[in-house]
Amino acid sequence: MQKHPLVLQNETQLNVDDIKMLFGIFKSDFIDNIVTLNIQNKNYTITTKPNETCDCPFEMEAKPERFWHIITKKEFDKQKRNNPCPKDREKNRVFCPARAKRIHWIKQTIEDIGQDHIKYFCETDRQTTHFIWDTKRFYIVLVKELGKSQNLLVTAYPVHRNKYRDYKKRLKNYEIIK
């Protein structure tokens, strides 16, 4: 398991070489191979809906919407928004180097469920969302249930200090209910 974040050529904006590297990892982990989430003796195949794509700003072939979503974050400042995915639900996002540099942690975090440092909890609103939290690396992966045996990789990101207590509380509430 690679412990350190990747090194990007440009920490402020997307470029062709970084996209090639990041997408290569994403493709290898989630398109070319099957990732399975094993929770409470149930196995779920993780999908990234690879056929739902957005154009690439560098005239490369279109990339899955999930790829763009994983390497970006919500941005409320209209001047900073720069997500290459033009879909309405994605337009309010901006490239996030902190997320992009950790793209190679997603698959490993999912597969490490059961390890002491990986905490799991879920919450149900309209759909069930699974939270897979690596407490050693302060990193979390979110996966939504699509059906009985398939889950959608929603996003993954570093857990910053302002969210740490919130996730700890949500984990504790889940453990009480469980």
C-alpha positions in Angstrom: 0.0 0.0 0.0 1.4 3.4 -1.0 1.2 5.6 2.0 2.1 9.0 0.5 0.1 11.2 -1.9 1.1 11.3 -5.5 3.2 14.2 -6.8 1.4 16.3 -9.4 3.2 18.4 -12.0 0.8 21.3 -11.3 -0.9 21.8 -8.0 -3.1 24.6 -9.1 -4.7 23.4 -12.4 -5.2 20.3 -14.5 -2.8 19.5 -17.2 -2.5 16.7 -19.8 0.2 14.7 -18.0 -1.5 14.7 -14.6 -4.8 13.7 -16.2 -3.1 10.8 -18.0 -1.5 9.6 -14.7 -4.6 10.1 -12.6 -7.0 8.5 -15.1 -4.6 5.6 -15.6 -4.9 4.8 -11.9 -8.7 5.3 -11.9 -9.1 3.1 -15.0 -6.8 0.4 -13.7 -8.6 0.3 -10.3 -12.2 0.7 -11.3 -12.7 0.1 -15.0 -10.3 -2.6 -15.9 -10.7 -4.5 -12.6 -13.6 -5.3 -10.3 -13.6 -3.8 -6.8 -15.8 -5.5 -4.2 -17.0 -3.9 -1.0 -17.5 -6.6 1.7 -19.7 -5.4 4.5 -21.3 -7.5 7.1 -20.9 -10.7 5.0 -22.4 -9.0 2.0 -20.4 -8.3 -1.2 -21.1 -5.3 -3.4 -19.5 -4.6 -6.7 -18.3 -1.0 -7.0 -19.3 0.8 -10.2 -18.1 4.1 -11.5 -20.6 4.1 -14.4 -17.8 4.3 -16.9 -20.2 5.0 -19.8 -21.5 8.2 -18.2 -18.7 10.6 -19.5 -17.8 14.2 -19.8 -15.5 15.8 -22.3 -11.8 16.2 -21.5 -10.6 19.9 -21.7 -7.4 18.7 -23.4 -9.0 17.1 -26.4 -8.3 13.6 -25.1 -11.1 11.1 -25.1 -14.0 11.7 -22.7 -13.6 10.5 -19.2 -16.2 9.1 -16.8 -18.1 11.6 -14.8 -17.0 9.8 -11.6 -13.4 10.4 -12.4 -13.9 14.2 -12.7 -16.0 14.1 -9.5 -13.3 12.4 -7.6 -10.6 14.9 -8.5 -12.8 17.9 -7.8 -14.7 19.4 -4.9 -17.7 21.7 -4.4 -16.9 25.3 -4.9 -19.3 28.1 -3.9 -17.2 30.9 -5.5 -18.4 31.1 -9.1 -15.1 32.7 -10.2 -13.1 29.6 -9.2 -15.3 26.9 -10.7 -13.4 24.9 -13.3 -14.6 21.4 -13.5 -14.3 20.1 -17.0 -17.5 18.1 -16.7 -20.3 20.4 -18.1 -23.2 18.5 -16.6 -25.4 20.6 -14.3 -24.8 18.5 -11.2 -21.0 18.8 -11.7 -20.6 22.4 -12.8 -20.1 23.8 -9.3 -16.9 21.9 -8.7 -13.2 22.9 -8.8 -10.0 20.9 -9.3 -8.8 19.7 -5.9 -5.1 18.6 -5.8 -5.6 17.1 -2.3 -8.2 14.7 -3.7 -6.4 14.0 -6.9 -3.1 13.2 -5.2 -4.9 10.4 -3.2 -6.8 8.8 -6.0 -4.6 5.7 -5.6 -5.9 5.3 -2.0 -9.5 4.7 -2.9 -9.4 1.1 -3.9 -7.0 0.1 -1.1 -9.3 1.8 1.5 -12.3 -0.2 0.2 -10.3 -3.4 0.2 -8.9 -2.8 3.7 -12.3 -3.0 5.4 -11.8 -5.2 8.4 -8.4 -3.7 9.3 -8.3 -1.9 12.7 -7.6 1.5 11.2 -10.5 1.3 8.8 -13.8 2.4 10.4 -17.1 1.8 8.7 -20.5 3.3 9.2 -23.6 3.9 7.0 -26.4 6.3 6.8 -29.7 6.0 5.1 -31.6 8.9 3.6 -33.3 8.0 0.3 -30.4 5.7 -0.4 -27.8 4.1 1.9 -24.4 5.7 1.9 -21.4 3.7 3.1 -18.6 5.6 4.7 -15.2 3.8 4.7 -12.8 5.8 6.9 -9.1 5.3 7.1 -8.3 6.8 10.5 -4.5 6.5 10.0 -4.4 8.5 6.8 -7.4 10.7 7.7 -9.1 9.7 4.5 -12.7 8.7 3.7 -14.5 7.0 0.8 -18.2 7.3 0.2 -20.2 4.7 -1.7 -24.0 4.7 -2.4 -26.1 1.6 -2.8 -27.7 1.3 -6.2 -29.2 -2.1 -5.7 -28.9 -5.3 -3.9 -25.4 -6.1 -5.2 -24.1 -2.9 -6.7 -22.8 0.3 -5.2 -21.7 3.6 -6.9 -18.3 5.1 -5.9 -19.4 8.6 -5.0 -16.3 10.3 -3.9 -13.2 10.2 -1.6 -11.3 12.9 0.2 -9.0 13.8 3.1 -10.7 14.3 6.4 -9.7 17.7 7.7 -9.7 18.7 11.3 -13.0 20.5 11.0 -14.8 17.3 9.8 -12.9 14.8 12.0 -15.1 15.2 15.1 -18.2 15.1 12.9 -17.3 11.7 11.4 -16.2 10.4 14.8 -19.7 11.3 16.2 -21.5 9.8 13.2 -19.4 6.6 13.7 -20.3 6.4 17.4 -24.0 6.9 16.6 -23.9 4.1 14.1 -22.2 1.8 16.5 -24.8 2.5 19.2 -27.7 1.8 16.7 -26.0 -1.3 15.3 
